[in-house]
Amino acid sequence: MTRNYGWVVVAAGAIITCVAMGAMFALPIYKPEIAAEMGWSDAGISMAMSVGFIVMGVAGFFWGTLSDRIGARPVLLVATALLGGGLLLASQARELIVFQFAYGGLVGASGGAFFAPIIATTLGWFDKNRSLAVSLVSVGGGIAPLTMSPLAAYLIGEIGWRGAMFWIALGALLIVAPACLLVRRAPTVAEPAPAPAAVAAQPASQRASGFAVLRTPQFIVLAATFFLCCAAHSGPIFHTVSYAMICGAPLAVATGIYAVEGVAGLFGRIFFGVLADRVGVRRIIVAGLALQAIGIYLYIYVSQVPHFYMLAVVLGLVYGGVMPLYSVLAREYFNQKVMGTVLGAATMTSSIGMAFGPVIGGWLYDTYGTYHWLYIASAAVGLAAAAMALAFPPAARQDDAPPAAQPA
């Protein structure tokens, strides 16, 4: 096995995230049809996504810690079964609580395994081009709306939302399971034990192990920024289709806007990943978060389809480009042996942040009859994320430590 196999892991990770996360995040496409057929409220259906984010976060912490012990492959295979089972059950649900359990509980639990274990494994394969490799893995999530959402929209038109969700569940199982088998642990490289003086000079985040890393200032700032970032953009993303349809766009066009955000995120991931390798991860994160807040606020001035597409490109580029960089920054702070735990805990906090957007956006619309208050509140949270990112401490590296004293 050579280090070049890391690019196979990158490709497999991109396929897994594309299909699995695409299947999960297609709920906005189903939502109008589910509401029309079942008579469930906007907030009630959106709650399934919010529950999914919370469960995804808690499960992600568990999956990430478990992958540190047994590797990513068995974790991914179990999660694939949960994904397929949850979608199949949701497609047959007749009660809102059953739908929320299936889509939010089971599908959400699976979603937690498609970030931390894959990204932690990818980080272990690369010393150079780390930002690019992680960004390429996350490209799968970027193109997911371009693939799964239009597919869901087409199937809904042909066989209804239940049939569409049923066949997407089966397709996801057939594609994701074989890809999971390609994900392997990076080979461990024996390193000489560092001198005591060098160990003492390392930052606490590098020396900490297990759950101790979660108490370091580096992790606290990382998790808080990740939380605020996701809390800012989850509502606007989730309600894009509904808002566009309110403004007069048909379902196919609204789905296209949603897909354009994902395509723009694809290019954003690559561009921001290359730029972060050159300029620095922290600078790109701060700039990206500020631009994200501005883009979210601009939604209150959008009502025409061309303007929706233009803003989807801008916002997709920014939030899609920033999201993978948190894991790269985490690797600068923490040892590879605890990356599953670190990324799992970071995913948990970010998923809790993601949970606020859909349900609060649905509640605001049900209460005030407009999504404008959602965009105003989300933009404010986005600015708070950018401000928090300014608190990132410098990432001291092991090779920055002073050399051990030489004998006289």
C-alpha positions in Angstrom: 0.0 0.0 0.0 1.4 3.4 -1.0 0.6 6.9 0.0 -1.0 7.3 -3.5 -3.9 5.2 -2.2 -5.0 8.3 -0.4 -6.5 9.6 -3.6 -8.6 6.5 -3.9 -9.9 7.3 -0.4 -10.6 10.8 -1.6 -12.6 9.5 -4.5 -14.6 7.0 -2.4 -15.3 9.7 0.1 -16.6 12.1 -2.5 -18.9 9.4 -3.9 -20.2 8.5 -0.4 -20.9 12.1 0.6 -22.5 12.9 -2.7 -25.0 10.1 -2.6 -25.6 9.8 1.1 -25.8 13.4 2.0 -27.6 14.2 -1.2 -30.3 11.7 -0.2 -30.6 13.2 3.2 -30.6 16.9 2.2 -33.3 16.3 -0.5 -36.0 16.9 2.0 -36.6 20.5 0.8 -37.6 19.0 -2.6 -40.1 16.7 -1.0 -41.5 19.3 1.5 -44.1 21.0 -0.8 -45.5 17.7 -2.0 -45.6 16.2 1.5 -47.4 19.3 2.9 -49.9 19.2 0.0 -50.7 15.5 0.4 -50.5 15.1 4.2 -51.6 18.6 5.4 -48.6 18.8 7.8 -47.3 22.2 8.7 -44.2 23.8 7.3 -42.6 23.8 10.8 -43.7 20.1 11.4 -42.0 18.9 8.3 -39.0 21.1 8.8 -38.7 19.7 12.4 -37.7 16.4 10.8 -34.6 18.1 9.4 -33.9 19.8 12.6 -34.1 16.6 14.5 -31.9 15.0 11.9 -29.2 17.7 12.5 -29.3 17.2 16.3 -29.1 13.4 16.0 -26.5 13.7 13.3 -24.3 15.8 15.6 -24.7 13.5 18.6 -24.2 10.4 16.5 -21.2 12.1 14.7 -19.4 12.4 18.0 -20.0 8.7 18.6 -19.0 7.6 15.1 -15.9 9.8 15.1 -14.7 8.4 18.4 -15.5 4.9 17.3 -13.6 5.3 14.0 -10.5 6.2 16.0 -10.7 2.7 17.5 -11.9 0.4 14.8 -11.4 2.5 11.6 -13.9 4.2 9.3 -15.0 1.3 7.1 -17.2 -0.6 9.6 -18.7 2.7 10.8 -19.6 3.7 7.3 -21.3 0.3 6.5 -23.5 0.5 9.6 -24.4 4.1 8.7 -25.3 3.1 5.2 -27.8 0.6 6.5 -29.4 3.2 8.8 -29.6 5.6 5.8 -31.4 3.2 3.6 -33.7 1.9 6.4 -34.6 5.4 7.5 -35.5 6.6 4.0 -37.6 3.5 3.3 -39.5 3.9 6.6 -40.0 7.7 6.0 -41.4 7.0 2.5 -44.2 4.9 4.0 -45.0 7.1 7.0 -48.6 8.1 7.6 -48.1 10.0 10.8 -45.9 13.1 11.3 -44.2 11.6 14.3 -43.2 8.5 12.4 -41.8 10.6 9.6 -39.8 12.7 12.0 -38.4 9.6 13.7 -37.5 8.0 10.4 -36.0 11.0 8.6 -34.8 12.8 11.7 -33.7 9.9 13.8 -32.5 7.1 11.6 -31.3 9.2 8.6 -29.9 11.8 10.9 -27.9 9.1 12.8 -26.4 7.9 9.6 -25.5 11.4 8.5 -23.1 11.7 11.4 -20.9 9.0 10.0 -20.3 10.6 6.6 -18.1 13.5 7.8 -15.8 12.8 10.8 -14.7 9.3 10.0 -14.1 10.0 6.3 -12.3 13.3 6.8 -10.2 12.0 9.7 -9.1 9.1 7.5 -8.4 11.4 4.6 -6.2 13.6 6.8 -4.2 10.6 7.8 -3.2 9.9 4.2 -1.8 13.4 3.4 1.0 15.5 4.6 1.0 17.8 1.6 -2.0 19.2 -0.3 -4.1 18.4 2.8 -6.6 21.3 2.3 -7.1 20.2 -1.4 -7.6 16.6 -0.4 -10.2 17.4 2.2 -11.9 19.9 -0.1 -12.1 17.2 -2.9 -13.8 14.8 -0.5 -16.4 17.4 0.4 -16.9 18.0 -3.3 -19.3 15.1 -3.1 -21.5 17.1 -0.7 -21.3 20.0 -3.1 -22.5 18.2 -6.1 -25.2 16.3 -4.2 -27.9 18.9 -4.8 -27.0 18.8 -8.5 -27.6 15.0 -8.6 -30.0 13.8 -5.9 -32.3 16.9 -5.8 -33.1 17.0 -9.5 -33.5 13.2 -9.4 -35.9 13.5 -6.5 -37.8 16.3 -8.3 -38.1 14.2 -11.5 -39.2 11.1 -9.6 -41.8 13.1 -7.6 -43.4 14.2 -10.9 -43.5 10.7 -12.2 -44.3 8.5 -9.1 -45.0 10.9 -6.3 -42.8 11.7 -3.2 -43.3 8.3 -1.6 -42.1 6.4 -4.6 -39.2 8.9 -5.2 -38.0 8.5 -1.6 -38.3 4.7 -1.8 -36.2 4.3 -5.0 -33.6 6.9 -3.9 -33.2 4.8 -0.7 -32.5 1.6 -2.7 -30.2 3.4 -5.1 -28.2 4.9 -2.2 -27.7 1.5 -0.6 -26.4 0.0 -3.9 -23.9 2.9 -4.5 -22.7 3.8 -1.1 -22.1 0.3 0.3 -19.4 -0.7 -2.3 -17.7 2.7 -2.0 -17.4 2.2 1.8 -15.3 -0.9 1.1 -12.6 1.3 -0.5 -12.0 3.4 2.6 -8.9 2.2 4.4 -6.9 3.4 7.3 -3.7 5.3 6.5 -0.6 3.3 7.2 1.1 4.3 10.4 4.6 5.6 10.2 6.9 4.9 13.1 8.4 8.1 14.3 11.3 8.6 16.8 10.3 9.6 20.2 10.7 13.3 20.7 13.1 14.7 23.3 11.5 15.7 26.6 12.3 19.4 25.9 10.6 19.2 22.6 7.5 17.6 24.1 7.3 20.2 26.7 7.5 22.9 24.1 4.5 21.5 22.1 1.2 23.3 22.6 -1.3 21.6 25.0 -3.6 20.8 22.0 -0.9 18.7 20.5 -0.1 16.8 23.7 -3.7 16.2 24.8 -5.3 12.9 24.0 -8.8 11.5 24.0 -11.5 13.7 25.5 -8.9 16.0 27.0 -8.6 17.8 23.6 -12.2 19.0 23.9 -11.3 21.2 26.8 -8.5 23.1 25.0 -9.1 26.7 23.9 -8.3 25.7 20.4 -11.2 23.3 20.2 -13.6 25.7 22.0 -13.0 28.4 19.5 -13.2 25.9 16.6 -16.5 24.4 17.8 -18.1 27.8 18.5 -17.2 29.1 15.1 -18.4 26.0 13.4 -21.7 26.2 15.4 -22.4 29.8 14.4 -21.4 29.2 10.8 -23.9 26.4 10.4 -26.6 28.1 12.4 -26.3 31.0 10.0 -26.7 29.2 6.7 -28.8 26.2 7.5 -32.2 28.0 7.4 -31.6 30.0 4.2 -30.4 26.8 2.4 -33.2 24.6 3.6 -35.9 27.1 2.8 -34.5 28.2 -0.6 -36.9 26.1 -2.6 -40.0 27.2 -0.7 -39.0 30.9 -0.8 -38.4 30.7 -4.6 -41.8 29.0 -5.1 -43.5 31.7 -3.1 -41.8 34.3 -5.4 -43.4 32.5 -8.4 -40.8 29.9 -9.4 -42.1 26.4 -10.3 -40.7 23.4 -8.5 -38.3 22.5 -11.3 -36.8 26.0 -11.4 -36.7 26.2 -7.6 -34.9 22.9 -7.5 -32.5 24.3 -10.1 -31.7 27.2 -7.8 -31.0 24.8 -4.9 -28.8 22.7 -7.2 -26.8 25.8 -8.4 -25.9 26.5 -4.8 -24.4 23.0 -4.6 -22.5 23.4 -7.9 -21.1 26.7 -6.8 -20.1 25.0 -3.6 -18.2 22.5 -5.7 -16.0 25.1 -7.2 -15.8 27.0 -3.9 -14.4 23.9 -2.2 -11.6 23.5 -4.8 -10.8 27.2 -5.0 -10.9 27.8 -1.2 -8.9 24.6 -0.6 -6.1 25.6 -3.0 -6.1 29.2 -1.7 -6.0 28.0 1.9 -2.9 25.9 1.2 -1.2 29.1 -0.1 -2.6 31.9 2.0 -3.5 30.2 5.3 -6.6 28.4 6.5 -7.6 30.9 9.2 -7.5 34.0 6.9 -9.8 32.2 4.4 -12.2 31.1 7.0 -12.6 34.6 8.4 -13.1 36.2 5.0 -15.5 33.5 3.9 -17.7 33.9 7.0 -18.0 37.6 6.5 -19.0 37.1 2.8 -21.5 34.5 3.8 -23.3 36.9 6.2 -23.5 39.5 3.5 -24.9 37.0 1.0 -27.6 35.8 3.4 -28.8 39.3 4.1 -29.1 40.0 0.4 -31.9 37.4 0.2 -34.4 39.9 1.5 -34.0 41.9 -1.7 -34.4 38.9 -4.1 -37.7 38.1 -5.8 -36.8 37.4 -9.4 -35.5 34.0 -10.7 -32.3 35.4 -12.3 -31.4 37.1 -9.0 -32.0 33.9 -7.1 -29.5 32.2 -9.4 -26.9 34.9 -9.0 -27.1 34.9 -5.2 -27.1 31.1 -5.2 -23.7 31.2 -7.0 -22.2 33.7 -4.6 -23.5 32.0 -1.4 -22.7 28.5 -2.6 -19.1 29.5 -3.4 -18.6 30.9 0.0 -20.2 28.5 2.4 -19.2 25.5 0.3 -15.6 26.7 0.3 -15.4 27.4 4.0 -17.0 24.2 5.4 -14.1 21.8 4.7 -11.5 24.1 6.1 -12.5 23.6 9.7 -11.2 20.0 9.6 -7.9 21.2 8.1 -7.5 23.8 10.8 -8.3 21.1 13.4 -5.4 19.0 12.0 -3.1 21.9 12.6 -4.1 22.0 16.2 -4.5 18.3 17.1 -2.8 14.9 16.7 -4.0 12.5 14.0 -4.7 9.9 16.6 -7.6 11.9 18.1 -8.9 13.4 14.8 -12.0 11.2 14.8 -12.9 12.4 18.3 -12.2 16.1 17.5 -14.1 16.1 14.2 -16.9 14.1 15.7 -17.3 16.6 18.5 -17.0 19.5 16.1 -19.7 17.9 13.9 -21.9 17.6 16.9 -21.7 21.3 17.7 -22.1 22.3 14.0 -25.1 20.0 13.6 -26.8 21.5 16.6 -26.3 24.8 14.9 -27.7 23.5 11.7 -30.8 22.3 13.6 -31.9 25.8 14.4 -32.3 27.0 10.9 -35.0 24.8 9.4 -37.4 24.8 12.3 -37.0 28.4 13.2 -37.3 29.4 9.6 -40.5 27.4 9.3 -41.8 28.9 12.6 -41.1 32.4 11.4 -42.8 31.8 8.1 -45.9 30.2 9.8 -46.0 33.2 12.2 -45.2 36.2 10.0 -46.0 34.9 6.5 -42.5 35.8 5.2 -38.9 34.5 5.3 -37.4 37.9 5.6 -36.9 37.7 9.3 -35.1 34.4 8.8 -32.6 36.1 6.5 -32.0 39.0 8.9 -31.5 36.8 11.9 -29.2 34.4 10.0 -27.1 37.2 8.7 -26.6 38.5 12.2 -25.5 35.0 13.3 -23.2 34.9 10.4 -21.5 38.1 11.5 -21.0 36.6 14.9 -19.3 33.6 13.3 -16.9 35.8 11.5 -16.1 37.7 14.8 -15.6 34.4 16.6 -13.2 33.2 13.9 -11.0 36.2 14.7 -10.2 34.5 18.0 -8.5 31.5 16.4 -5.1 31.3 18.1 -2.0 30.6 16.0 -1.5 26.9 15.2 1.9 26.1 16.6 3.5 23.2 14.8 5.7 20.5 16.2 8.6 21.7 14.0 8.2 25.1 15.6 9.4 23.8 18.9 12.9 24.7 19.9 15.5 21.9 19.5 16.5 19.9 22.5 19.6 21.0 24.3 22.8 19.4 23.0 25.3 17.9 25.4 28.3 20.1 26.0 
